[in-house]
Amino acid sequence: MDRVLLKSFSKVNIGLKILNRRADGYHNIHTVFQEIDFHDNIIIKKRNSGCCFISNVDWLDNDESNLCVKAWQCLVDRFDIAGIDIELQKNIPPGSGLGGGSSNAACVLKGLSQLYNLNISSNDLLRIGSSIGADVPFFIQGGCQIGSGIGDQLVKVDYPIKNTFLLVMPKIHIDTKTAFKKLKKILDYNREEVNFANFIEKDKFLFKFFENDFETIIFPAYPEIGIIKKKLLNYGAFFSSLSGTGSTVYGVFDDEAKAISAESLFKVHYKTCIAHPVKIA
């Protein structure tokens, strides 16, 4: 094998509670990650040495500010492997809350493991992934998982979501670090302990109990995003939320035809996508 082709899936957060700030500067969170089939494409090829990265976007550099390159470097530091060419076809917008960069890094870790027959255990991949970014461990296994800690303490959900998602992605880039800096007032009063596992039943998610704390920050700063959420609910979504700390708002529909109809009303002005949950064994 001298090349691998991988789909780098995105995610949405079903609920996101920010618990407290940690001594290391990160925040402890509680959320449900759901992997969805809206994705980037990555081709990884062997080369004699170094890492050559190319992409269809110009805002990713061939250095460790790029999580794909950082993932390669992490494995070079641990294993006796040669170089790689990484070709990334980017579809997931930056700052959208869909985890594109973290997913890309996880794909490079898994792709390199296949390419060079590294036989890395899942636990080792999770540890390596957590050194790259908080959401990377989730994408190592994907599917539907409850995330705690900084998002790296993961528990698989036995009854994943089966509904259709409509993603609406305005051209607004929200920086994660900036969003967290604005959280202090929320953290001063938001001390309620929530366990989202209590709201997941065999046949359905009890969506009405899931909230994203960042909506109280993002919606006043970017009213357009709050309006998108209201429209999704008016157009037939039975649940709508901001995803993560980004600008994407998604609606959850019990019927794909309803989602397609709603998409026709948004896609004139926004990047949109009908997406479905990715299931793991």
N, C-alpha and C positions, 0 to 999 in steps of 0.2 A: 504493500500500500504506500503510495507516495502523495496522495491528496485525499482530503475529506471535504464533503459539502454538508453544511449544517444550517438548520433553521434556528435562528436566535429569537425565541418567543418573547412577548412582552407580558406584563402583569397589571392587574388592578388591585387596589386595596379595598377590601370590604370592611369598612370601619378602620379607624386609626386613632388610638388613644396615646397621648404623650404623657408619660408618668412622671419623669423627673430627669434632671440633668445629672450626668455622671461626672466623676472626677477627671475622666480622660477627655471630657469635652463632648462626648456623644450623649444621646438621650435614650433612656429606656422607653420602649414603646410596647404596644399590644395591638395586633392587627391580624387580619386574615388575608393572606396572599392568594390570589387566583391567577394562574397562568392562562393566557389566552393566545389564540392562534394568529394574531397580528404580529408580523415578524420581520426581522432583517435576515439577509442571507450572508453566510460567511464561507469562503473557500480557503482552506489551509493546505499549503504545499510544502514539501521538504525543500530545503536549500542547504548549501554547505555550511554557512555560518551567518550569524546576524538575523535581524528581523526586518523584512521589507513590507511596509504596510501601504496599501492603496485603498481608496474609497471613492464613492460618487459624491462625497461632500468635502468641502474645503476647510472645515473647522476641526478636523481631527489630524493631529500631527503624528509623526513617526517617532514618538518618545514616550516616556513613562507618564505623561499627562493623559495619554490614551490608555484606557483600561485593557484593551486588547494587547498592547505591547507590554504593559505591566504584568499581565497574566503570563505571557511568554517568558519574561524575565524571571518571574517567580519559579517557574519550572526549570529554567536554565541553571538557576542558583542551587537547585536541589538534585538535579539529575544530569547525567552525561548525555546530553542531546545536542544535535546540530541546530541549524537555523530553520527559519520558516518564512514563507511568503503568506501574508494575510490579505485577502481581498474581501472588503466589506461593502455590501450593497445596503445602504442605510434607508430604512423606511420610517422607523420610529423617531419622532422628533425629540430633540434635546429639551430638557426642562419640562417635559410633559407629564412626569409622574408615572411613566409606564415602565421604567427600569431598563431602558435600552442599553445603556453602557454596562450595567451590571450583568445583564443577560449576555452581551457580547463577550465579556470577560469569562463568564462561566463556560460559554461555548468553546472559547480558545483553550481553556483548561481541559475540557473533555475531549476536544479534537486532537490536541497534542498527545494526550494519553493514548488515544486510538492510533494516531499516526506513528508514534514511537514505541508502541506496546509497553507502556510504562507500568501497567498493572497497579495503578494507584487505587487504594481503597476509597470508598465513599467518604469515610470519616476524614481521611487525609485530604481529599479534595475539598471538603467543607472547611477544614482548618486553613488550607491555603486560600480558599475563596474569601474567608473572613478577613484575611490580611490585606485584601485588595479593596473590598467595599462591603458595606453592611448588608446590601441586598444580594450579593453574589451567592452566598450559601443557598438561598432559596432556589435560585435557578440551577443549581447543581442537580437537584431532583425534580423541581417544578411541581406541577399539579396544583393541589389546593392544600395549603398548610397554614397553621396558626403560628405567628411569629411573635416572639418576646425578646427581652434583652434589647440589643440594638437592631433586632430583626434576624439575628443569627441563631437563636434558640427556637428550633422548629419542631412542630408536631403535625404529622399528616392528618388531614381530615378524611374520615372514612366515607363521608357522604358528600361528594363534591357538587358544585353548582351545575345545573343542567340547562340553564336559561340562555337566551341570546343577549349579547351586549351590543350596544351602539356607542362607539367612541366618537366624541366631538372634540377636536384638537385645535383650539384657536392659536394664532401665531403669537403666543406670549410665552417667553422663557422665564421660568421661575427658578431661581437658584436655591438649592436645598439648604445650604448654609445660611443664606439670608433669611429664609423662611423660619428656620429654627431660632435665629436670633430674636425674632419678633414674638417668641412664645412666652416670655416671662410672665406676662399678665395672666395667661391661661394657666400656667403652672402654679400661680399663686392661689387659684381657687379650684382647679381641676384635680382633686385628690381622690376622686371616687375610683375604687378598684373595680374593674370590669373583666369578666372572663367570657370572651366571645364564644367559647365552646358551649356555653349554656344556651346559646341562641341558634344552635345547629341541630336539627333533628334528622331522622332517617330520610324523610321524604322531602324536606325543604329547609331552606334558611329562613329564619325569622328576621327578614331584612329591616323591619321597622325599628329594631333595637340597635342597628349599626350606625355610628356617626364618625365623621372625620373631623378631628379637632382643628385642622388647618383651615376649614371652611370659614371659621370666625375671623381669620386673618386675611385669607385670600380674597373672599368675596367683597369686603369693604375696599380693599386696595385695587381690585380689578372687577368692577360691577358687571362687566360683560360676562364673566365666568358664572356669576350667580344667576344671571338671566338665562344662560344656557341650561342650567339645572332646572329652573322653573319651566322652561319650554319643553324639556325632555319629559317631565311629569305631565305636562298638558297634552303632549303628543302620544301618550299611551304607555310610557314606562311606569312600572309599579314601584320602582326604586331608582334613585339617581344620586350620584355622589362625585365629589372630587376624588381623583386617584392620587394617593400618596401626597407629596408636597408640590406636585406639578400643576399644570394648567388644564390637563385633560379632564373633561367631565364625561361620565358614562351613564347610560341608562340601561336598566335591566328589563327585558321584555319576556312575557310568557308565550309570545307568538312571534316567529321570525317575520311574518308578513307585516306585523305592526312596526317592527324595527326598521324594515326596508321602507315603509311608508314615511316614518319619521325621518329617516336619513335623507329622503328626497327634499325635505324642507330645510335641512341644515347644509347640505353639500354645496349649495350655491355660494355660501360665504365662508365655509370652514372645511378643513381636511376632516374627513370622516371615515369610519370603517365599521362594518358589521363583523363582529368577532364571536368566537365560541370558546368555551373552556377547553383547556388541554388536560387530558386525563393521563394519569400514570398508573402502572400496575400496582 
